Structure formats: structure tokens, C-alpha cells
Amino acid sequence: MDHPFQERQTAPPIMRLLQRAGIDRAVGFTILGRGWAAASGLVTLLLLTHYLSPMQQGYYFTFGSVLALSVFLEMGLSLLLLQFASHERAHLEWTEAGILTGNTRAKGRLASLLQLSAKYYAVVGTIVVFTVLPLGGLFFFLHGSPGVHWLVPWIWVSLVSATTITLMPVISVLEGCGLIAQIARLQLWQNIVGSLLLWLALIFHWGLYAAPITNTVTLLCQIVWIGITKRAWLNDLLRFPVGEDCIDWKGEIWPLQWKIALSCVSGYFIFQLFNPILFATHGAAAAGQMGLSLAVMGTVSAISIAWIATKAATFGSLIARKDFAALDRLFFPCLWQSWALAAILSAVVWGIGAGAYAANLTISTRFLAPLPLGLLALVTVVSHGVFALAVYLRAHKQEPFLFLALASAALVALSSLLLSKSYGATGMMASYLVITSLGLTLGVHVFRQCRAQWHRPEVTLSATGLAWIEKAADFDAE
């Protein structure tokens, strides 16, 4: 049976080495999952370029960018669920039966959080079917290329995406309850199964059907995992009588949710707008180059941020205990370790891409040219700092980066629209780098101010806080 915290035992040398590097079980599974995504991505890249035409590749990646419009409906609630759940989890413990017990009020609030969010996401999934699906169809109809059979794959992948959205509150609350490693392990298996199915679909010449087939099977993996391993937990919280402990959505969640929502919407304009713009101004082939490059650099970013993201629930619990010294002692080593990794991996990816371009390999035509790819690599390194600081600040149930996110989104969207037609990907990536660098500079200033204000007077590192840090390496052990 799963226990988020186990008694610490004497670890072998290799485990102590990994712990010093900031690699606990949650980070380890996350790295394996994203590492598999990176390694399998090379195979996927070869198969995509061989079995999909440049036009089909453009559709393949633009599908994802259009589906990301659901962020306007989801409104960043998944991030809040993790943070709110982690604060209540600080007063609860897992039992052998796989449910949470402890402070009744904390459990009531946690149950309320899950019950309300489940209804919210059911509505969001329904709206996606009736808005994003037809709007995306209209976009591809107006700007698409003749001869590409995109309609049925688009409908299918949209329906799967809407269904996946309805499970988001379950996964987010589980992460907030401390099961980071288990979720990461699930995602590892989803990545493996999804990659294998994608390869088979491409090899059998199923074209754009590869995307919905893969997404369908990974969704089924998630449903089966929840049903088999977390049914007791889910039933317990869904049936738990909340009573007077009901979460005050308007008073507690909404004041932060609208800020998170605007930040997430801003993220769409920063990260997802490049593909549709290039699709409309330079065609599907150019969008495919941008999409593939963004996907690879996105994997680099996902691997690097694992050091920070997998600690989000622990950050929230330490903040709930007001153990700020323990919080900083956990956060800052992870920050420097992950930032160094982001720089190394970005340089490696750019070197491989530039080398393939210099050698005039056919595969290089599916990526951005060395200059815009290098600019994107620098953006990946710079933006990592912003992501990491945002995780730290959001763990306080605050969103001080809101103005920064809105300003960045407006500038990136505007510059992309103005520069894409004349300067293509190079102009878009150059402006992206300048805006992101300014954002990091301002972000560091905001971070220092908020940390000084929120942590005054700072709590001395307690035995409890130290124990939480030490047990982070065994987080979610079995």
C-alpha cells in the first residue's frame, strides 16, 4: 500500500549521490518519463519526417496548438487544485486502506475541493466539444492545404481531449495529496505506450490518425489506473459529507483563480500562437518546422523543471506549516541544479540541429534553421528561471507574476503578428528572446520583494521542516 512518507533508512551510496543531486523518487520517475519522451522523440522525429508529408506535419503540430485553446475554459484551475490540496494534506495522513484520515475539517475541505472541481471540469469538457472542435475545424478549412485528410482525425482528437479534461481534477488533487511519484510513474507508462502506438500508426501509414489513436490509449491507461489503484480514495472523498467545511469558491479560490487564468491564457499567446500564425502566413510546412522545434525544446524544459515541479506539493505543505527556512533550503538547490541542466540540454539540442543542417541532412529541413533554433534554445534557458520562481510563489496561493505574464503575452503576440510575414521564424524567435529576458529580470525583482514580505519574520528551520526535506527523497514510496 502507498504511503507518502516512509521511515527513512540508511541509503546506499548511489541513492545518497542522487539525493545530493536533488533527484528523489518523484523527480526520478519524472525524469524517466520525460527522458523517454526525449529519447523516443528522436525515433518519432525520424518516423514523422518519413511517413508524414511536410503538410501533414504542420497539421499534426497545429492540432495541439488549437486544442490548447481549452486553457481559456480551464482557467488554470489544475494549478490551484494542487496547491489548495497540498495545504489541506498537511493535516492528513494516508491509511493502509488507501484513504486519507486526520483533521476532519481538512478532509472536508479537501473533499469539497474535489467534488466542486469535478463538476467544473465536466462542464469544461462539454464546452470544448461545442466550441474548440468547430472553431478548429473552421480554421483548418480556411487555411488548410488541399489533399490533406484532416477532418475525422481532428474530430476524434478533440473528443479525446475533452474527455481527458474531465479527469484533470482527480490527477491534480492526487498530486496535491503527495502522490507526485505515482503520477510521474503513470505518466512514464503513458509515454511509453503512447510512443509505441504512435510509431506503429505511422509505420502503417495511418497519417494524422496517429494522434487520436495515441491519445485514446493513453487516456484509457489513466482511467484504468485510477479505477484500480485509487478507487477507494476517490469514492471516499466524493461521498464524504462536507457540511460546513465546504470550500468558499468565491471567497477563497476565485480571487486567485482569475489571476492564474489570465496567466495561463497569457501562456497560450506566448507558447502556442507561433504554429497557427506560421500556418496562416507561411503554410503548413513552416508551421511543422516550428512545431517540431518547439516540441523538442519543450521536452528539454519539461525535464529540467521536474526538479521544481515535483516539489510543488511539498512547498505548499511547508508554507502551510510556516516553515519558510525549510522551504528555501529545499527550493534553491533544486533551482540551480535544474537551471544548469536546462542550459546543457538546450546547447546539446541546438548543436545536433545545427550539425544536421551543416551536413545538409534531409531531416534538418523539418526543423528550424540554426539561427532561429539557437534563439529558441536561449529562450528555453531564460524562461526556465521564470517557471521555477512562479512555482515557488504560487505555492503561497499567490500570483504576483500576473502583470508580467500579461505584458509578455501581449508583446509576444504582437511582435509575432508583425514580424512573421516579413521575417518568419527568425523574427519571431528574436523578439521572443528579448521579451523573455526582460521578463526574467523583472521576475527576479518581484520574487525578492514577495519573499521578503511573505516570510517576515522568517521561521527558523525546525526539526519538522528538516524531516520533510529529508523524507522528500522517499516521497510516495511503496
N, C-alpha and C positions, 0 to 999 in steps of 0.2 A: 504494500500500500504506500501511497505517496505521502511524504512529509516534507513541507517546505524547508524545515530546518532539522538537521540531524546533529547528534553529538559529534563534536569534532574529534577525529582520531589522528594519530601520527601519520602524516602523509609521506609517501615515498619521495625520493629526490626529484623525480620528473614532475610530480604534482606540485612540489614546492616551487620548482622553476616556473611552471605555468602560472601559479598564483602570483609570483613576483611580477610576471608579465601582464597581470590583470586578466588572465584567462581562467575564469571559473567554468562550471558546468554549463550555465546558461550561455555565456559567451562562446564556449566551445561548440555547442550544438548550433548556435547561430552562425559561427564561422564555417562549420562544416556544411551547413545548408547553403550559405552564400558562396562558400568556396566551391561547392559542387556546381552552383549556378554559374560561377566564373569559368570553371574547367569545362563543364558541359556546354557553356556558351560558345566555346571555340568550335565544338562539333556542330552545334546548332547553326553557327555562323556559316560554316562550310556547306551545310545542307541547305540553308536558306538561299545562299548565293547560287547553289547548283540547281535546286529544284523549283525555286520561285524566280519569276522574271523580275527585273527592276521595278516594274509597275506593281506587281503583286507585293513586293517587299514594302513599297510605300503604303499600300493599303494595310498590310499586316501591322505596321507600327502605328499608323494613324488610327486604326481601330481603338488601340489602347488610349490614345490621347483624347479621342472623342468620348469614350466611356468614362474617362476621368472627370467629365462634367458632373458626375454624380456628387462630386465634392460640394457643389452648390446646394445639394439637398442634405447630404450627410452632416454638413456644418461642423466638422471637426469633433463630433461627439465622442468618437472612439478614443481620442487622446484624453478627454476629460474622464471617461469611464475608468480608464486605467488609474488615473491619479486619485479620483474620489474613492475607488475601491481599495487602493493601497492605504489610504488613511484609515478606513474602517477595518481593514485587515490587520492593522497594528494591534487591535484589541481582540483578535480572534485566533484560534488555533485549529489545525486540521486534526480530525479524529481518524481512527482505524477504519471507520465506515466510509471515509471519503467525503465527509461533510465538514462544515465549519461550526465551531462552538465557542462560547465565551460570553462576552458582554452582549446582553440581549438587545440593547439599543443599537450597538454597532451592527449586529446581524440584521436587525430590522431595516436599518438604513441601507445596508448592502443589498438585501432582498428587494427593497423598494427601487434601488438603482437599476437592478437587472430587470425587474418587471416593467418599469416605465420605459426603459430603453428598448426592450424587446418590441413593445408596441410601436415605438417611434420608428424603428428600423423596418418593421413590416410595412409601414406606410411609405417610407422612403423607397423600398424596393418596388412597391407598386407604382409609385410616381415615375421611377426610372423607366419602367416598361412603356409608360404612356407619354413620356417627354423625350428622354435621351434617345431611345430607339428610333422614333420617327424623325427627330431633328438630325440625327446622324445619317439616316437614310437619305434625307433631303440634301445634306452636304455632299455625300458621295455621288448622288445623282447629278448635282450641278457641276461639280469639279472633277468628276471621275474620268477615267480613260476607257475608251471602247474596248470590248473584248475581255474585260476582267469580270468574272462572275463573283460578285461580292454580296449580293442581296441576302441569300439564305445564310451564309456564314455570319453576316452582320446581325441578322435577327437572332440566330442561335446564340452567339457570344453575348449579346445584350441580355437575353433571358437568363443565361447562366450568371452573368454579373449581378443582375437584380436579385437572384436567389442567394448569391454569396453575401450580398449586403445584409440580408436578414440574419445571418449568423455572426456578424461583426460584434454585437454587444456581448455575446457569450465568450468569444475569444478575448475581447478587451478586459472584461471583468475577471476572467481566469488569470490573465497576466497580472492584473492589479492585485489578485489574491496570492501572488507569489509563484505561480507555476510558469515562470518565464522559460525555464529549461524544457519543460514538457511541450510547450507551444513551439519552441525552436526545433525540438526533435520532430514534432508533427510536420512542421514546415520543411524540414530536411527530407522526410519521406515524400512529401508532396512534390518537392523539387525533383527528386529522383524519378518518381513515377511520371510526373509531367514531362520531363525531358525525354524519357524513353518513348513515351507515346507521341510526342511531337516529332521525334526522329522517324518513327515508323510511318506517321501520317505523311511526312514529307517524302520519304522514300517511295511510298505507294502512290505518290502524285495526287494527294488529296488537296493540294493547294491551300487556299485560305480556310478550308475546313479544319486545318491543323489546329488553329487557335481555339475554336469552340470545343473540339474533341478533348484537347488537353485540359482546358478549364473545367469541363464537365467532370472528368475523372478526379481531378484534384479536389473539386467541391465534394464529390462523393466520399473521398478519403476523410475529409473534415467531418462530414456528417456521421460516418461510421465511428470515428474516433470519439466524438462527443457522446454518441449513443452507448458505446461500450464502456468507456473509462470514466465519464463524468456525468452519467445519468443520475446517480444519487445526489450529487452536488446540485445539479440543475433542478431536479424535482423538489429538493429541499427548499431552495431559495424561491422558486416560482410559487410554491404553496405556502411559504412562510407568512403568517399573519403580521402584516406591517403595523397596523394600528396607528398610534400617534407618532411612530418613528418614521413616517413617510417622508421621503426627500422633498423638500420645498423647491421644486424645479425653477419656479420663477425667482425665488429669492436667493438660491444657492448656486444653481447650475447656469441659468440663463445669463447672469451678469458676466460670467466668464466665457460661456459658450459663444456668444455673439462675437467676442473678440477672437477666439480660436477659429470661429467660422470664417471671419474675414481674413485671418492669417492663412488658412487653408485655401480659400479662394484665391488669395494672392499667390500662393504656391502654384496654382494651376497656371496662372499667367506667366509665372517665372519658368516653370519646368515643362509644361505640356503644350504651350502655344506654338513652339517652334515648328513642330511637324505640320499642323494644319496650315500655317502661314506659308511654309515652303511648298506644301501640297498645292495650294491655290496659286502661288506666284511662279513656281519653277517646275511643278509637276510631281507626279508620284515618285519618280526615280530619285529626285533631290530629297524628298521627304524621307525616302528609305535610307539614304546615307545619313541623314541627321538622326533618324530613329535608331539605327543600329549603333551609332556612336554614343548617343545618349544612353542606350541600354547598357553598353559596356561600362561606361563611366558611372552609371547608376549602380551597377554591381560593385564597383570599387567603393563608392560612397556607402552602400549598404553594409559591406564587410567592415569598413572602418568604423562606422557609427555603432557597430554592435557592442563595442566596449562601453558605450554610454547608454544606449537604448535599453539594453538588458538590465540596467541598474535602476531604471525609472521607478519601478515599484518600491525598491529599497530606499531610494531617495525620498519618496513620498512618506514612507513609514518613519524614517528618521526625522523628517520635518514635523510629522505629527507628534513625535516624542520631544521635539525642540532640541534635538541633539545635533546642532549645526556643525560643531567641530568634527563629529564623526562623518557627517555629510561631506564636508570638504576633504577630509582625509581619504574618502572613497573616490570622490569625483576627480580631483586634479591629476592624480597619476593616470587615471583612465583617459583623461583629456589628452595628455602629452603622448601617451602610447598610441592612441588611435589616430592622432593627427600625423604622427610620423609615418604610420602605416599608409594613410591616405596619400601622402606625398610620394612614398616609394612606389605604390601600386599605380598611381597616375603616371609617373615617369615611365614605368615599365610598359604600360599600355600605349603611351604615345610613342615610345621607342619602337615597339612592334609595328604599329601602324605606319610610322614614318619609314621604317625599313622596308615594309612591303611595298610602299609607294615608290621608294627609290629603286627597288628591284623590278618595278613595273609588273608586279604580280596582279593577276586578274582580280583577286579578292579585294585589292586596295580600292577598286572602283566602287565598292559597296560602302566604304567608309568616307568620312570627311577627309579632305586633303590635309597634309601635315600642319599647315598654319591654323586653320580653324579647329582641328583636333587638339593641337597644343594649347590653344586658348581655352578650350573646354576642359582640358586636363588641369590647367591652373585654376579655373573656376571651381572644379571639384575639390581641390585642396583648400581654397579660401572659404568656400561655403561650408566645409566640414566644421570650422570653428563656430559659425553661426548656428548650425544644427545642434552642436554639443551644448552651447550656452543656453539655447532655447529649451532643451530637455531639462536642464538644471532649474531654470526659472519656472517652467511650467509645473514642476514638482511641488512648487509652493502654491499651486492653484492661482497663478497669476499669469498674465500675458503682456509683459511690458514691451515686447518686440512688435506689437500690433502696428504702430505707426511706421516702423522700419519696414515691415513686410508689405504694407500698403504702398509705401513710396517706391520700394524696389519693384513691386509688381507693375505699377503704373509706368515706371521708367523702362523696364524690360519690354513690356508690351508695346509701348510707344516706339521705342528705338527699333524693335524688330519689324514693326509695320513700316517704318520709314526707311529702313536700311535693306530690307530683304530683297526688294525688287532690283535695286542697283548693285548691291554688294553681296547678296546671297548670304551663305552661312558664315563667311568670314566677318562681315559687318555685324551680324547678329551676335556672334560669339565675342567679338571685341568689346562691344557695348555691354554685354553680359558680364564680362570680367571686370570692367571699370565699376559698374554698379554694385557688383557683389563685394568688391574690395572696399568701397565706401561703406557698404552695409556692415562689414565686419568691424571697421574702425568705430563706427557709431555703436555697434552692438557691444563691443568691449566696454565702452564708456557707460552704457546703460546697465550692463551686468555688474560693474563695480559699484555703481550707485545703489542698485537694488539690493545687492548682497550686504552692503554696509548698513542699509536701512532696516532690512528684514531680520538681520541676525544680531541686532543690538538689544540688550547685551548678549554677547556670544556665550553659549553654554560650553563649559569645559568638557573635553572628551570623557564620557562616562564609561563605566565598565559595561553597561548595557550597549552603548553605541559601539564600543570596541568589539563586543561579541557579535553584533550584527555584521560588522565588516568582516570579521574572521569567518563567519558562517556563510558569507556570500559565495565562497568557493564551493559550498555544498548545497547551494540554493536548489530546491526542488529535487533532492536526491531520492532515489528509490531504495 
